[in-house]
Amino acid sequence: MIRVLIADDQALLRGSFRLLIDSEDDLTVVGEAGDGREAVALARTESPDVVLMDVRMPKMDGITATREIAGDTRVLILTTFDLDEYVYSALRAGASGFLLKDAPPDDLLKGIRVVASGETLLAPTVTTRLIAEFVRRPVQQPLHGLDTLTDREREVLTLVAHGLSNAELSAQLQVSPGTVKTHIGRLLAKLNARDRAQLVIAAYEARLVTPR
């Protein structure tokens, strides 16, 4: 059972999300928060697997709240805004995914499951803006640990940064899902990254991946 916490300042929207999530056999809502501070407090007491986090909330915004709880809990950012600074800041804060509120219900449910499984979720429009944001930023120092990667690990990191899931990696590289998980685990360890979202950030900041 995937335990979900909903953080949004609109009670009606929280209620709609709760009804949708609780209708699924493998998902359950363990709490609702109307502001960022409440979200942090509930995340610490309820230990959800995934937090649906709005960006614009009173008392504490969603980015700050994400920074407080990311690591122990996976955060899926939900917002009506797909502006560059929100995308970049959310991922830097430790969010594992970013989805717009007008996404179809099935996409939201799938997003919760994807993030809970440890993968990164970025909507296509968000990915485009994220790439543009990295292009505008100065080139960073060489990524620490990059020189320890094998050719295959560099290839996997590049594909992860392009948004491929484990299943897609397995098909493209023609290796087993277990082998893909092994490569991802080694990348996380060598690059001192917490999750796939941080691998994406690292790949772009090191210019290992560049936009087309």
PyRosetta script that sets phi, psi and omega in degrees:
from pyrosetta import init, pose_from_sequence

init()
pose = pose_from_sequence("MIRVLIADDQALLRGSFRLLIDSEDDLTVVGEAGDGREAVALARTESPDVVLMDVRMPKMDGITATREIAGDTRVLILTTFDLDEYVYSALRAGASGFLLKDAPPDDLLKGIRVVASGETLLAPTVTTRLIAEFVRRPVQQPLHGLDTLTDREREVLTLVAHGLSNAELSAQLQVSPGTVKTHIGRLLAKLNARDRAQLVIAAYEARLVTPR")
pose.set_psi(1, 126.7)
pose.set_omega(1, 178.8)
pose.set_phi(2, -91.7)
pose.set_psi(2, 120.0)
pose.set_omega(2, -177.1)
pose.set_phi(3, -91.3)
pose.set_psi(3, 128.0)
pose.set_omega(3, -172.7)
pose.set_phi(4, -122.6)
pose.set_psi(4, 136.0)
pose.set_omega(4, 172.3)
pose.set_phi(5, -111.1)
pose.set_psi(5, 132.3)
pose.set_omega(5, -179.3)
pose.set_phi(6, -105.5)
pose.set_psi(6, 123.2)
pose.set_omega(6, 179.1)
pose.set_phi(7, -120.9)
pose.set_psi(7, 107.3)
pose.set_omega(7, -179.4)
pose.set_phi(8, -158.3)
pose.set_psi(8, 142.8)
pose.set_omega(8, -176.7)
pose.set_phi(9, -82.3)
pose.set_psi(9, -2.9)
pose.set_omega(9, 178.2)
pose.set_phi(10, -101.7)
pose.set_psi(10, 111.0)
pose.set_omega(10, -176.6)
pose.set_phi(11, -60.0)
pose.set_psi(11, -38.9)
pose.set_omega(11, -179.1)
pose.set_phi(12, -63.3)
pose.set_psi(12, -41.0)
pose.set_omega(12, 179.8)
pose.set_phi(13, -68.1)
pose.set_psi(13, -41.4)
pose.set_omega(13, 177.2)
pose.set_phi(14, -58.6)
pose.set_psi(14, -42.9)
pose.set_omega(14, 179.9)
pose.set_phi(15, -63.1)
pose.set_psi(15, -40.1)
pose.set_omega(15, 178.4)
pose.set_phi(16, -64.3)
pose.set_psi(16, -43.5)
pose.set_omega(16, 178.5)
pose.set_phi(17, -62.9)
pose.set_psi(17, -41.3)
pose.set_omega(17, -178.8)
pose.set_phi(18, -61.4)
pose.set_psi(18, -46.9)
pose.set_omega(18, 179.7)
pose.set_phi(19, -59.5)
pose.set_psi(19, -43.2)
pose.set_omega(19, -179.4)
pose.set_phi(20, -64.5)
pose.set_psi(20, -47.9)
pose.set_omega(20, -176.0)
pose.set_phi(21, -68.2)
pose.set_psi(21, -44.8)
pose.set_omega(21, -178.3)
pose.set_phi(22, -69.2)
pose.set_psi(22, -11.9)
pose.set_omega(22, 177.9)
pose.set_phi(23, -78.1)
pose.set_psi(23, -11.1)
pose.set_omega(23, -179.1)
pose.set_phi(24, -94.2)
pose.set_psi(24, 140.3)
pose.set_omega(24, -176.8)
pose.set_phi(25, -66.4)
pose.set_psi(25, -28.1)
pose.set_omega(25, -174.6)
pose.set_phi(26, -103.5)
pose.set_psi(26, 6.2)
pose.set_omega(26, -178.4)
pose.set_phi(27, -125.9)
pose.set_psi(27, 145.5)
pose.set_omega(27, 175.8)
pose.set_phi(28, -148.8)
pose.set_psi(28, 141.2)
pose.set_omega(28, 178.3)
pose.set_phi(29, -89.3)
pose.set_psi(29, 125.8)
pose.set_omega(29, -177.9)
pose.set_phi(30, -104.3)
pose.set_psi(30, -3.2)
pose.set_omega(30, 178.3)
pose.set_phi(31, 174.7)
pose.set_psi(31, 162.1)
pose.set_omega(31, 176.9)
pose.set_phi(32, -129.7)
pose.set_psi(32, 138.9)
pose.set_omega(32, 178.5)
pose.set_phi(33, -126.2)
pose.set_psi(33, 138.0)
pose.set_omega(33, -179.2)
pose.set_phi(34, -98.4)
pose.set_psi(34, -4.7)
pose.set_omega(34, 176.7)
pose.set_phi(35, -153.7)
pose.set_psi(35, 171.4)
pose.set_omega(35, -175.2)
pose.set_phi(36, -63.9)
pose.set_psi(36, -40.3)
pose.set_omega(36, -179.5)
pose.set_phi(37, -63.5)
pose.set_psi(37, -42.1)
pose.set_omega(37, 178.4)
pose.set_phi(38, -65.2)
pose.set_psi(38, -36.2)
pose.set_omega(38, 178.5)
pose.set_phi(39, -62.1)
pose.set_psi(39, -44.1)
pose.set_omega(39, 179.4)
pose.set_phi(40, -63.5)
pose.set_psi(40, -45.1)
pose.set_omega(40, -178.7)
pose.set_phi(41, -62.2)
pose.set_psi(41, -45.4)
pose.set_omega(41, -179.5)
pose.set_phi(42, -68.6)
pose.set_psi(42, -35.6)
pose.set_omega(42, 178.2)
pose.set_phi(43, -61.6)
pose.set_psi(43, -35.3)
pose.set_omega(43, -178.8)
pose.set_phi(44, -77.5)
pose.set_psi(44, -30.3)
pose.set_omega(44, -178.7)
pose.set_phi(45, -90.6)
pose.set_psi(45, -33.2)
pose.set_omega(45, -175.9)
pose.set_phi(46, -96.0)
pose.set_psi(46, -17.5)
pose.set_omega(46, 179.9)
pose.set_phi(47, 48.8)
pose.set_psi(47, 57.7)
pose.set_omega(47, 178.9)
pose.set_phi(48, -70.2)
pose.set_psi(48, 159.6)
pose.set_omega(48, 174.9)
pose.set_phi(49, -78.9)
pose.set_psi(49, -36.4)
pose.set_omega(49, -177.4)
pose.set_phi(50, -137.7)
pose.set_psi(50, 137.8)
pose.set_omega(50, 171.9)
pose.set_phi(51, -111.3)
pose.set_psi(51, 124.0)
pose.set_omega(51, 170.2)
pose.set_phi(52, -84.0)
pose.set_psi(52, 112.7)
pose.set_omega(52, -169.6)
pose.set_phi(53, -117.2)
pose.set_psi(53, 119.8)
pose.set_omega(53, 173.1)
pose.set_phi(54, -75.6)
pose.set_psi(54, 153.1)
pose.set_omega(54, 179.9)
pose.set_phi(55, -81.8)
pose.set_psi(55, -51.3)
pose.set_omega(55, -175.4)
pose.set_phi(56, -94.9)
pose.set_psi(56, 104.2)
pose.set_omega(56, 178.2)
pose.set_phi(57, -138.9)
pose.set_psi(57, 155.5)
pose.set_omega(57, 178.9)
pose.set_phi(58, -73.7)
pose.set_psi(58, 164.4)
pose.set_omega(58, 175.9)
pose.set_phi(59, 69.6)
pose.set_psi(59, -49.8)
pose.set_omega(59, 176.0)
pose.set_phi(60, -151.1)
pose.set_psi(60, 126.4)
pose.set_omega(60, -178.5)
pose.set_phi(61, -74.0)
pose.set_psi(61, 166.1)
pose.set_omega(61, -175.8)
pose.set_phi(62, -64.8)
pose.set_psi(62, -30.7)
pose.set_omega(62, 179.2)
pose.set_phi(63, -67.2)
pose.set_psi(63, -46.9)
pose.set_omega(63, 178.7)
pose.set_phi(64, -63.4)
pose.set_psi(64, -42.7)
pose.set_omega(64, 179.0)
pose.set_phi(65, -62.4)
pose.set_psi(65, -39.7)
pose.set_omega(65, 177.5)
pose.set_phi(66, -60.4)
pose.set_psi(66, -43.7)
pose.set_omega(66, 179.4)
pose.set_phi(67, -60.0)
pose.set_psi(67, -33.0)
pose.set_omega(67, -178.5)
pose.set_phi(68, -72.4)
pose.set_psi(68, -34.9)
pose.set_omega(68, -171.1)
pose.set_phi(69, -112.4)
pose.set_psi(69, -15.4)
pose.set_omega(69, -178.0)
pose.set_phi(70, -61.0)
pose.set_psi(70, 143.2)
pose.set_omega(70, -177.1)
pose.set_phi(71, 111.9)
pose.set_psi(71, -55.4)
pose.set_omega(71, 175.6)
pose.set_phi(72, -81.3)
pose.set_psi(72, -31.5)
pose.set_omega(72, -177.3)
pose.set_phi(73, -133.9)
pose.set_psi(73, 141.7)
pose.set_omega(73, 177.3)
pose.set_phi(74, -83.0)
pose.set_psi(74, 139.2)
pose.set_omega(74, -175.2)
pose.set_phi(75, -118.4)
pose.set_psi(75, 128.2)
pose.set_omega(75, 174.4)
pose.set_phi(76, -110.8)
pose.set_psi(76, 111.0)
pose.set_omega(76, -178.7)
pose.set_phi(77, -75.0)
pose.set_psi(77, 128.1)
pose.set_omega(77, 176.6)
pose.set_phi(78, -121.8)
pose.set_psi(78, 124.3)
pose.set_omega(78, -178.0)
pose.set_phi(79, -154.5)
pose.set_psi(79, 161.1)
pose.set_omega(79, 174.1)
pose.set_phi(80, -87.4)
pose.set_psi(80, -5.4)
pose.set_omega(80, -176.9)
pose.set_phi(81, -109.2)
pose.set_psi(81, 131.4)
pose.set_omega(81, 176.9)
pose.set_phi(82, -115.7)
pose.set_psi(82, 35.0)
pose.set_omega(82, -178.7)
pose.set_phi(83, -72.2)
pose.set_psi(83, 150.0)
pose.set_omega(83, -174.9)
pose.set_phi(84, -51.9)
pose.set_psi(84, -48.9)
pose.set_omega(84, -172.6)
pose.set_phi(85, -63.5)
pose.set_psi(85, -30.8)
pose.set_omega(85, 178.3)
pose.set_phi(86, -69.3)
pose.set_psi(86, -42.8)
pose.set_omega(86, -179.9)
pose.set_phi(87, -60.7)
pose.set_psi(87, -54.0)
pose.set_omega(87, -176.2)
pose.set_phi(88, -62.8)
pose.set_psi(88, -48.0)
pose.set_omega(88, -177.6)
pose.set_phi(89, -63.1)
pose.set_psi(89, -39.5)
pose.set_omega(89, -179.2)
pose.set_phi(90, -64.6)
pose.set_psi(90, -44.4)
pose.set_omega(90, -180.0)
pose.set_phi(91, -69.3)
pose.set_psi(91, -38.2)
pose.set_omega(91, 176.6)
pose.set_phi(92, -64.3)
pose.set_psi(92, -31.8)
pose.set_omega(92, -179.9)
pose.set_phi(93, -75.4)
pose.set_psi(93, -14.3)
pose.set_omega(93, 177.1)
pose.set_phi(94, 115.2)
pose.set_psi(94, 8.6)
pose.set_omega(94, 178.5)
pose.set_phi(95, -64.7)
pose.set_psi(95, 146.1)
pose.set_omega(95, 179.9)
pose.set_phi(96, -98.5)
pose.set_psi(96, -5.4)
pose.set_omega(96, 179.8)
pose.set_phi(97, -169.2)
pose.set_psi(97, 166.4)
pose.set_omega(97, -175.1)
pose.set_phi(98, -148.0)
pose.set_psi(98, 119.1)
pose.set_omega(98, -176.6)
pose.set_phi(99, -138.3)
pose.set_psi(99, 141.3)
pose.set_omega(99, 179.0)
pose.set_phi(100, -80.3)
pose.set_psi(100, 147.1)
pose.set_omega(100, -175.4)
pose.set_phi(101, -65.7)
pose.set_psi(101, -21.8)
pose.set_omega(101, -179.6)
pose.set_phi(102, -87.3)
pose.set_psi(102, 10.9)
pose.set_omega(102, 176.6)
pose.set_phi(103, -67.0)
pose.set_psi(103, 149.6)
pose.set_omega(103, 177.9)
pose.set_phi(104, -59.3)
pose.set_psi(104, 149.9)
pose.set_omega(104, -179.6)
pose.set_phi(105, -52.2)
pose.set_psi(105, -40.9)
pose.set_omega(105, -179.8)
pose.set_phi(106, -62.4)
pose.set_psi(106, -35.4)
pose.set_omega(106, 178.5)
pose.set_phi(107, -67.1)
pose.set_psi(107, -37.4)
pose.set_omega(107, 178.2)
pose.set_phi(108, -65.0)
pose.set_psi(108, -46.4)
pose.set_omega(108, 179.6)
pose.set_phi(109, -63.2)
pose.set_psi(109, -41.9)
pose.set_omega(109, 177.4)
pose.set_phi(110, -63.9)
pose.set_psi(110, -39.7)
pose.set_omega(110, 179.9)
pose.set_phi(111, -61.1)
pose.set_psi(111, -41.3)
pose.set_omega(111, 178.1)
pose.set_phi(112, -60.6)
pose.set_psi(112, -44.4)
pose.set_omega(112, -178.5)
pose.set_phi(113, -67.8)
pose.set_psi(113, -39.4)
pose.set_omega(113, 179.4)
pose.set_phi(114, -62.9)
pose.set_psi(114, -48.1)
pose.set_omega(114, -178.7)
pose.set_phi(115, -65.7)
pose.set_psi(115, -40.2)
pose.set_omega(115, 179.5)
pose.set_phi(116, -62.9)
pose.set_psi(116, -29.9)
pose.set_omega(116, -179.0)
pose.set_phi(117, -78.5)
pose.set_psi(117, -6.7)
pose.set_omega(117, 178.0)
pose.set_phi(118, 101.5)
pose.set_psi(118, 3.5)
pose.set_omega(118, 179.3)
pose.set_phi(119, -95.0)
pose.set_psi(119, 171.3)
pose.set_omega(119, -178.6)
pose.set_phi(120, -103.1)
pose.set_psi(120, 139.8)
pose.set_omega(120, -179.6)
pose.set_phi(121, -121.8)
pose.set_psi(121, 119.1)
pose.set_omega(121, 176.0)
pose.set_phi(122, -132.2)
pose.set_psi(122, 122.1)
pose.set_omega(122, 176.8)
pose.set_phi(123, -62.5)
pose.set_psi(123, 148.4)
pose.set_omega(123, -177.7)
pose.set_phi(124, -53.9)
pose.set_psi(124, -42.5)
pose.set_omega(124, -179.8)
pose.set_phi(125, -66.5)
pose.set_psi(125, -33.6)
pose.set_omega(125, 179.1)
pose.set_phi(126, -70.4)
pose.set_psi(126, -40.2)
pose.set_omega(126, 178.9)
pose.set_phi(127, -59.9)
pose.set_psi(127, -42.4)
pose.set_omega(127, 179.5)
pose.set_phi(128, -60.9)
pose.set_psi(128, -45.2)
pose.set_omega(128, 179.9)
pose.set_phi(129, -68.1)
pose.set_psi(129, -35.6)
pose.set_omega(129, 179.0)
pose.set_phi(130, -62.7)
pose.set_psi(130, -44.7)
pose.set_omega(130, 178.2)
pose.set_phi(131, -60.6)
pose.set_psi(131, -43.7)
pose.set_omega(131, 179.6)
pose.set_phi(132, -61.5)
pose.set_psi(132, -37.0)
pose.set_omega(132, 179.4)
pose.set_phi(133, -63.8)
pose.set_psi(133, -43.2)
pose.set_omega(133, -179.8)
pose.set_phi(134, -66.7)
pose.set_psi(134, -34.9)
pose.set_omega(134, 179.4)
pose.set_phi(135, -61.9)
pose.set_psi(135, -37.9)
pose.set_omega(135, -178.1)
pose.set_phi(136, -73.5)
pose.set_psi(136, -20.8)
pose.set_omega(136, -175.0)
pose.set_phi(137, -84.2)
pose.set_psi(137, 150.9)
pose.set_omega(137, 178.3)
pose.set_phi(138, -61.6)
pose.set_psi(138, 151.1)
pose.set_omega(138, 176.9)
pose.set_phi(139, -62.9)
pose.set_psi(139, 132.5)
pose.set_omega(139, -178.3)
pose.set_phi(140, -83.7)
pose.set_psi(140, 170.9)
pose.set_omega(140, 173.4)
pose.set_phi(141, -66.1)
pose.set_psi(141, 155.6)
pose.set_omega(141, 178.9)
pose.set_phi(142, -52.5)
pose.set_psi(142, 139.1)
pose.set_omega(142, -177.1)
pose.set_phi(143, -64.7)
pose.set_psi(143, 127.0)
pose.set_omega(143, 178.9)
pose.set_phi(144, -63.5)
pose.set_psi(144, 124.5)
pose.set_omega(144, 179.5)
pose.set_phi(145, 95.8)
pose.set_psi(145, -8.2)
pose.set_omega(145, -177.6)
pose.set_phi(146, -62.5)
pose.set_psi(146, -35.9)
pose.set_omega(146, -177.6)
pose.set_phi(147, -71.9)
pose.set_psi(147, -8.9)
pose.set_omega(147, 179.3)
pose.set_phi(148, -92.5)
pose.set_psi(148, -5.9)
pose.set_omega(148, -177.2)
pose.set_phi(149, -78.9)
pose.set_psi(149, 143.4)
pose.set_omega(149, 173.0)
pose.set_phi(150, -77.6)
pose.set_psi(150, 167.7)
pose.set_omega(150, 178.3)
pose.set_phi(151, -59.1)
pose.set_psi(151, -40.9)
pose.set_omega(151, 179.9)
pose.set_phi(152, -65.6)
pose.set_psi(152, -40.2)
pose.set_omega(152, 179.0)
pose.set_phi(153, -66.2)
pose.set_psi(153, -36.8)
pose.set_omega(153, 175.1)
pose.set_phi(154, -63.3)
pose.set_psi(154, -40.3)
pose.set_omega(154, 179.0)
pose.set_phi(155, -63.3)
pose.set_psi(155, -44.3)
pose.set_omega(155, 179.5)
pose.set_phi(156, -63.9)
pose.set_psi(156, -42.5)
pose.set_omega(156, 179.4)
pose.set_phi(157, -61.2)
pose.set_psi(157, -41.5)
pose.set_omega(157, 178.8)
pose.set_phi(158, -62.0)
pose.set_psi(158, -43.5)
pose.set_omega(158, -179.2)
pose.set_phi(159, -69.0)
pose.set_psi(159, -36.9)
pose.set_omega(159, 175.9)
pose.set_phi(160, -61.6)
pose.set_psi(160, -41.8)
pose.set_omega(160, -179.8)
pose.set_phi(161, -65.9)
pose.set_psi(161, -24.6)
pose.set_omega(161, 176.9)
pose.set_phi(162, -85.5)
pose.set_psi(162, 0.8)
pose.set_omega(162, 173.2)
pose.set_phi(163, 94.6)
pose.set_psi(163, 11.7)
pose.set_omega(163, -179.3)
pose.set_phi(164, -72.6)
pose.set_psi(164, 139.9)
pose.set_omega(164, 176.5)
pose.set_phi(165, -81.4)
pose.set_psi(165, 173.2)
pose.set_omega(165, 177.9)
pose.set_phi(166, -60.7)
pose.set_psi(166, -40.9)
pose.set_omega(166, -179.7)
pose.set_phi(167, -63.7)
pose.set_psi(167, -41.3)
pose.set_omega(167, 179.1)
pose.set_phi(168, -68.3)
pose.set_psi(168, -37.6)
pose.set_omega(168, 176.2)
pose.set_phi(169, -62.7)
pose.set_psi(169, -43.9)
pose.set_omega(169, -179.7)
pose.set_phi(170, -59.3)
pose.set_psi(170, -42.8)
pose.set_omega(170, -178.9)
pose.set_phi(171, -70.1)
pose.set_psi(171, -43.3)
pose.set_omega(171, -175.7)
pose.set_phi(172, -70.7)
pose.set_psi(172, -38.7)
pose.set_omega(172, -177.8)
pose.set_phi(173, -88.1)
pose.set_psi(173, -9.2)
pose.set_omega(173, -179.2)
pose.set_phi(174, 57.4)
pose.set_psi(174, 48.9)
pose.set_omega(174, 175.6)
pose.set_phi(175, -131.0)
pose.set_psi(175, 168.3)
pose.set_omega(175, -177.7)
pose.set_phi(176, -75.0)
pose.set_psi(176, 156.6)
pose.set_omega(176, 175.5)
pose.set_phi(177, -56.4)
pose.set_psi(177, -34.7)
pose.set_omega(177, 178.2)
pose.set_phi(178, -63.7)
pose.set_psi(178, -39.4)
pose.set_omega(178, 178.6)
pose.set_phi(179, -66.3)
pose.set_psi(179, -38.9)
pose.set_omega(179, 177.3)
pose.set_phi(180, -60.9)
pose.set_psi(180, -45.7)
pose.set_omega(180, 179.6)
pose.set_phi(181, -61.2)
pose.set_psi(181, -36.0)
pose.set_omega(181, 177.7)
pose.set_phi(182, -64.9)
pose.set_psi(182, -44.1)
pose.set_omega(182, 178.5)
pose.set_phi(183, -62.5)
pose.set_psi(183, -43.8)
pose.set_omega(183, 179.6)
pose.set_phi(184, -62.5)
pose.set_psi(184, -43.4)
pose.set_omega(184, 179.0)
pose.set_phi(185, -60.6)
pose.set_psi(185, -40.7)
pose.set_omega(185, 179.0)
pose.set_phi(186, -68.5)
pose.set_psi(186, -37.0)
pose.set_omega(186, 177.3)
pose.set_phi(187, -63.6)
pose.set_psi(187, -44.3)
pose.set_omega(187, 179.3)
pose.set_phi(188, -60.1)
pose.set_psi(188, -42.6)
pose.set_omega(188, -178.8)
pose.set_phi(189, -69.6)
pose.set_psi(189, -47.1)
pose.set_omega(189, -176.0)
pose.set_phi(190, -68.2)
pose.set_psi(190, -34.1)
pose.set_omega(190, -177.5)
pose.set_phi(191, -97.8)
pose.set_psi(191, 3.9)
pose.set_omega(191, 178.8)
pose.set_phi(192, 53.8)
pose.set_psi(192, 44.7)
pose.set_omega(192, -178.9)
pose.set_phi(193, -102.7)
pose.set_psi(193, 144.5)
pose.set_omega(193, -177.8)
pose.set_phi(194, -78.3)
pose.set_psi(194, -38.0)
pose.set_omega(194, -176.8)
pose.set_phi(195, -156.9)
pose.set_psi(195, -175.0)
pose.set_omega(195, -176.5)
pose.set_phi(196, -64.7)
pose.set_psi(196, -33.1)
pose.set_omega(196, 178.8)
pose.set_phi(197, -60.0)
pose.set_psi(197, -40.3)
pose.set_omega(197, 178.6)
pose.set_phi(198, -69.7)
pose.set_psi(198, -29.5)
pose.set_omega(198, 175.0)
pose.set_phi(199, -65.3)
pose.set_psi(199, -40.2)
pose.set_omega(199, 178.2)
pose.set_phi(200, -62.8)
pose.set_psi(200, -47.8)
pose.set_omega(200, 178.6)
pose.set_phi(201, -56.8)
pose.set_psi(201, -48.6)
pose.set_omega(201, -177.0)
pose.set_phi(202, -61.3)
pose.set_psi(202, -41.9)
pose.set_omega(202, -178.0)
pose.set_phi(203, -64.6)
pose.set_psi(203, -41.7)
pose.set_omega(203, 179.3)
pose.set_phi(204, -71.7)
pose.set_psi(204, -42.7)
pose.set_omega(204, -177.9)
pose.set_phi(205, -64.8)
pose.set_psi(205, -31.1)
pose.set_omega(205, 178.7)
pose.set_phi(206, -86.0)
pose.set_psi(206, 0.0)
pose.set_omega(206, -178.1)
pose.set_phi(207, 60.7)
pose.set_psi(207, 23.6)
pose.set_omega(207, 172.3)
pose.set_phi(208, -68.1)
pose.set_psi(208, -29.8)
pose.set_omega(208, 175.6)
pose.set_phi(209, -118.3)
pose.set_psi(209, 132.3)
pose.set_omega(209, 177.5)
pose.set_phi(210, -126.2)
pose.set_psi(210, 149.2)
pose.set_omega(210, -179.2)
pose.set_phi(211, -68.0)
pose.set_psi(211, 153.1)
pose.set_omega(211, 177.7)
pose.set_phi(212, -69.3)
pose.dump_pdb("model.pdb")
